[in-house]
Amino acid sequence: MNKTIDDLAKRWLKRKPDGLTALESRVLQSALDRTTVTRDTNKAVAFHQTYGDRVADTIARIGGSWSFILSFIAFLILWTFGNVWLLTRDAFDPYRFIFLNLVLSMVAALQAPVIMMSQNRQTERDRIDAAHDYEIHLKAVIEIMALHEKLDELRHSEIVGMRDEILRMAEQIRRIDEKLPSRPAS
């Protein structure tokens, strides 16, 4: 059976070959070549990551962890008690936590865009994973359609073979019937 991408596109996807996306063409070609379409998307993403991307991901991973949250709460408690205790003497933040407010604002101002950068990259990675999942799903559907087609062909050839066998047996019965002497009607 000599199939082409055009034949498969018309038969299985019910589309004209010029209307196929690159992904669909690649999947149909892999069906013809009997190859897989799976690949490790983690390697592709890691290959294109810059140093800044890795730093942003690390900061987002640390900043969104319970250990960071708990340690930051401990830092705030220490700062608060330290400043209140030292207020009676040499307070390092004499205007009641103005410096703490500045520190917290700076942390938020730096951490928020870095986390957003990391989230944007994660969104792009999710798009890559979704496209890969679609590719795998499309390949599975095409392979199932191919199996159905093969089963239909097998069933058809079996039916044709049984029909031919029945015709052959009917012919044998007719010949046997001709050889038998005619019986008188009772």
C-alpha positions, 0 to 999 in steps of 0.5 A, a space after each residue: 500500500 503506497 500512501 502519501 501525506 496527501 492521501 492520509 490528510 484527505 482520508 483521516 483528517 478530512 482536510 486538504 494537504 495544503 491546509 495542514 499545519 507543520 505539526 500535522 504534516 510531521 505527525 502524518 509523515 511519522 505515521 508513514 515512516 512508522 516512527 515516534 513523535 515523542 521527544 523530551 521537551 525538558 531538554 529543549 527548554 533547558 537548552 534555550 534557558 539563559 543564565 538570567 532565566 535560571 536565576 529567575 527560576 531559582 529566585 521564584 522557587 525559593 521565594 515561593 517556598 514555605 522555608 522562605 516564608 517561614 524564615 521571612 516571618 522569623 526575620 520580621 519577628 526578630 526585626 520587630 522585637 529588636 527594634 522595639 527593645 532597642 527603641 528604649 536605647 539606640 533604635 536602628 529604626 527610630 521612626 517606628 519601622 520606616 526602614 523595615 517598610 523600605 526593606 520590604 518594599 525593595 524586596 517586593 519590588 525586586 521579587 515580583 518582576 522576577 517571579 513574573 518572568 519565571 511565570 511567563 517562562 512557565 507559561 511558554 513551557 506549558 504551551 510547548 508541552 500542550 503542543 507536544 501532547 497534541 502531537 502525541 494525541 494526534 499520532 495516537 488517533 491516526 494510528 488507531 484509524 490505521 488499525 481500524 482500516 487494517 481490521 476492515 481490510 482483513 474483515 473484507 478479505 475474510 468475507 470475500 474468502 468465505 464467499 468464494 469458499 461458499 461458492 466453491 462448496 455450492 459448485 461441488 454440491 451441484 456436481 455431486 447432485 448431478 452425479 446422483 441418480 435421479 430418484 423417482 418421486 414418491 
